[in-house]
Amino acid sequence: MDLGLKKQIQELIAFKGGGHNADLVEDIVDNALKLLHDVEHRGDVRIIQTAVRELRYAFKLFAPYAEKRKVTIFGSARTQPDQVVYKQAVDLGRKISQAGFMVITGAGSGIMQAGHEGAGPEMSFGANIRLPWEQSANPVISSDKKLVTFKYFFTRKLTFLRHSDAIVLFPGGFGTMDEGYEALTLMQTGKSRLMPLVLVDRPGGTYWKTWDKNIREHLLRDRLISPEDLSLYQITDDADEAVKSITRFYRNFHSSRFVKDLLILRLKRAPTASAVEALNEDFADLVAGEPIRVIEATAEEIDDEDCVNLSRIAFGFNRRDYGRLRQLIDRLNAF
C-alpha cells in the first residue's frame, strides 16, 4: 500500500474513533478503493458492497451471544404443522434449548418455524432470505431483534456455518440438500470446524436412509470419498437421539485451533498417560510430525479467554483426514 494512502486511511479510522481490528479494517478500505480501477461493472461492485454490509450486520447481531452454543436446523419450508416431522422439529427445538443451545433457522415457515416454536424466541435466531415468492419471517421470530434478512444465499450460508456448533437436517428440498452438502464439504476439507451433523427422519422414514444408501453405493464404492468420511454425519428418526448426538460431542471436547504446525484440541478433561499412548497407536495415521501429547495453553491462545484454563492435547495433524479426526474426537469424548 502507498505510504501516503496508508496514512490517510489511518487518519480516517482515527476520525471515526478507532475500534476493533483497525489493521484489518485498513486493508478492507484499501481494497475498496482499488475497486475504483479494478472492477468496472456496477453489478459486480454491488455484490461486494451488499455482501460486506450483510456480513457486518450479521456478525454484529450474533456477537453478544458468542459464548452460547448454537444449533442450526434446516428443512423444508413446505412442511405442514400437522405432519409428524414438523412435530419432531418442535420437540427437538425445545429439548436442545433446554440443553443450553440456541437455535438458528432460516426464519421461514415449515421446519424453520417448528424449530423456533420449540426453542422460543428468546433462544432463537433467524437468518431470512429475500425471495420473489413465499419466504417471509415466521411469526415466532418476525418481530425479534435476533432476525437478519439476506439478499444473497452465500452470505446467509456463511453466517449459518460461522455461528453453528451443530447442524440438524430434516427432510427438505434443494435448499436442504445444498446446506447439508456444503457443511459436509467444508468439514471434510477442513474449511470449517468439525461439529455434529445430524440427519433426522420421521419415525420409520426412509428419506435419509435412501440418501445414505446413495452415498455408500456410489461415492464410497467408487472411492470418491473415504470410509472415515461417513463419520461426519449421523442418521436418526428420534429427536432425543439427535439431542444426545449433539451434547455428546461436547461432553469432553470443547474446541480446536491450529498454532503453527500443531493442531490443538481443547478438552474439559485431559486423557491419562496410558490413554495418550493408546491414541498415538490407534490414530498414528493422523500424525504428521509431533505425536499426540498433553500440553499447556500456548502463548498464541491467550486471547481465547474462555479456553485458557482448559486441558488440551496437541499433535502434528496431516490436515487431510478430517473424518478420522472426527473419530479421534469421539474417542476423547468417550473417556
N, C-alpha and C positions, 0 to 999 in steps of 0.2 A: 504494500500500500504506500502511495506517495506520502511522505512525511508531513507535508503541508495539509493534505486532506485528512490524515490521521489526527492531526492536532485539532482541526475544525470539528471533526466528528466527536472527539473527546470533549471539546468545549460545548457542543450541543448536548451531549449526555449530562455534563455538569449543569447546564442551563435547565435541564429537566429535573434536576435534583439528584442525579445519580440513582443508584439502586443495585439490584442483584445482577451478577454476571455481566458487568459492564464490558469486559473484553469480548464476550460473545455477541453482545448487542452491537458493539462497534463493528464486528465482522458482518453482521446482518445488514447494517446500514451501508457499509461499503459495497456489499453485493447488490443491494437495492439500487444504489446509484449506477452500478455497472449495467443495469437493465436499460438505462437511457441509450446505450450504444449497442448492447449485445443482443437485445430482443426487440424486434421491430413490430411484430404482430400484436395488436392490442389485446386480442383474446388470450394469448399466451401469458401476457403480463397480468391480466385479470385473474387467471388461475393461480398464479403465485400470490397475488395480493389477497385473494379470498382465502387461500389455504393458510397463509400466515395469520390472518385475522381470526379464522375459526380455531386454529390450534392454540393461539394465545388465549382466547377466551375460555376454551375448554380446560386448559391447564390451570387457569386461574380459578375456575369453578371447582375443580377437584382438589386443589391444593389444601384447603382446610381439613380435608378428610384423608390426607395422605397416610396416616397411621392406621386407618381402618382397612382391613382386608375386604376385597370385593369380588363378587361372583357375577359374571355376565351370563345372561340367559338369552339364547337365541331360539327361534321357532317361528312357525307360520303366523302371519297377521290374520289369516283366514280361519283359524281355529275358533270354534264357537264355544260359548260358556257352558253349554250342556254336554260337550264332549269330555270323555274320560281324561284325555291328555291335558285339557285345559285345567281340570281339577287337580291333576298331578302337579302342574306348574304352580298353581296356587299353594299347594301343600309344600312343595319344595321351597318356594319363596319364603313362606312362613318359617319353616324349620331351619333354613340356612341363616335367616336373620336372627333367629333365636340363638344360633350358634355363634353370633357375633359378626357375621359377614353382611355388608351392604350389598344390594342387588342393583346391577346395571342392566337395562334393556334398551331396545331401540325406540321405546316410548310409544309404539303404536298399539294397535288392538291385538286380539288373539293371545298367543303365548306371552307376548310382551306385557300386555295388560294383566294377565294372570300372575306373572312374576311379581309385578308391583302390588297387586291386590294382596298377595301372600305376605310380602315384606312390609307393606305400608309405606306411605310417602316419606316418613322420616328416615327410613333405611333404604330409600330408592334414589337412583339416578336415572335420567332419561337422556338418550342421545338420539334425537329425532333426525329425520332426513326429509328435505323438501322434495316432493314428487308432484307431478302434474295431476295425480289422482290418489285417492284412498288414504294416504298417510297423513294423519294428524295426531297430535299427542293424545294419549288416552286420558280419561277424566281423573285417574288417580294421581298423575304426575303433571297434568297440564298447567296447573297454577303454582307449582312448586318451583323454588329458585334453583333447584338442582336439575334443571332441564336446559339442554343446549340443542339448538337446531342447526344442522349442517346442510350445506349445498352439495358437497362432494362426498361420495362414498369412501374415498381413500382417506380423507381426514377423519371421518367418522370411525372407520375400521382401526386406524391408528390409535384413536382415543380409547376404543374398546380394549385393545390389547395392551396398551400402555398402562392402563389402570386396573387391569384384571389380575386377580390372584387365582382364579379358576374360571372355567368356561363350561356351561351346560348347554347342550343342544337337544331340543325336542324336534319331532318331525316337522319339516318345513320344505319350502321350495328352493329355487335357485339361490336366493339370498342366504338361507341357512347353510346350504352346501358350500357356498363361497366362503362364508365366515369360518366354517369348520376346516375346510382345506387350507385356508390361509393360516389359521392357527397351527395346524399340523406342520405346514411347510416352514413356518418361522421357528417352531421349536426344533424340528428335525435339523435345520441348518444353523441353529444357534443364534438366530437373529432376534429371538425373544427368549425370555427366561422360561424354564420349564415350569409347568403348572398343571393341575388336573384338568383333563378334558373328558367330560362325562357325557355319553350319548344316552338319552332317556327315551324309551319307547313306552307305549301303553302296555298294560299287563297282557302278556301273551302275544304282543305285536311283533311284526317282522320287519318293520321299516329299517332299523339299524342292523338287524341280523343280515338282511339282504345286502345292505351296503357293505358290511364287513365281509360277507362271502365274496363280493366282487373284488374287494381289496386283496383278499387271500388268494383267490383263483387267478387273478390277472397281475396285479402289481407285485405280490410276493412271489408267486410261482415263476414269473418271468424275470425275477431278480431286479425289479425296478425299485424296490425298497428292501431294507434289511429285516430279518425276522424280529430284531430288537425294536424296530420302529412301531410294531404293534403294541408296545408298552406305553406309547404316547397317548393312548386313549383307552377308556373302559366303557362297556355297554351294560345297561341295566334297565329293568322295567319297574323299578321300585324307587320312590323318592327318598326313602330312608337310606337305602344303599348308596344313592347318589351323594347324599349329605355326608355319609361316612367316608366315601372315597375322597371327598374334598378335605374334610377335617383330618383324616388320617395322614394326608400328605404333609400337613403342618404339625403333626404330632411331635416330631423332633426337629425336622428340617425347618429352617427359618428363611434363608435367602442365600444367594451366591453372588460372587463377582470375581472378575479377573484382576489380579495385581501382577503386572509384568507377565512372566511365564507361568504363574501359578493360578489355578482355579481354587478359590476358597469357598467352602461350604460352611455356612454358619449354622450352629446347632444349639438346641436347648441343653442337650447333654452330650458330652464328648464320649466317644467309644473307648473302651478299655484297650490296653496294650495288646491283649490277645485278639480283640476284635479288629484292631487296625492291621494286625498281621494277617488275619483271615481276609480282610478287604484287599490287601495287596496281592494276595494269592488268587482270589476269585475274580478280581477286576484288573488283572495285570494288563489286559488288552487295552484298557483306557489310558494307561500311564505312558506318557512320553516325556521322560526326564525325571524330575523329583518324585519319589514314591509318596504314597499316601501317609500322612503323619499329622498328629495333633500340633497346632501352633497357637501362639498368642495373636492378638489383634495386630495387624501391620500398621505402620505409620500412615499408609495411604487410606486406611479405613477410619481415621479419626473423625472425619466429617459425618460418618454414618453413626450418629449418636445412639440410635436405638439398637445398634448391633455391636458396639464396642465391648460390652460385658458378656456377650455370648461366647460359648465354646466354638471351636472351628477346627476343621481339618483342611489340608491343602495338598495339592499334588500337581504335577505337570500333566495336564489333560491333552489328549490328542486333537481336541477341537473338531472331532468328526463324528463320533459315535454317541449322539445325544439320546438315542433310545436306550443304550446301555447305561448312560449316565442316569437316566430316569430309574433304571433298575437298581443302581447304587443308592440313590436317594430312598427308594423303597426299603432297601436293606437297613439303612440308617434309621428309618422310622420304625423298624421292627425291633430295634434294640430296647 
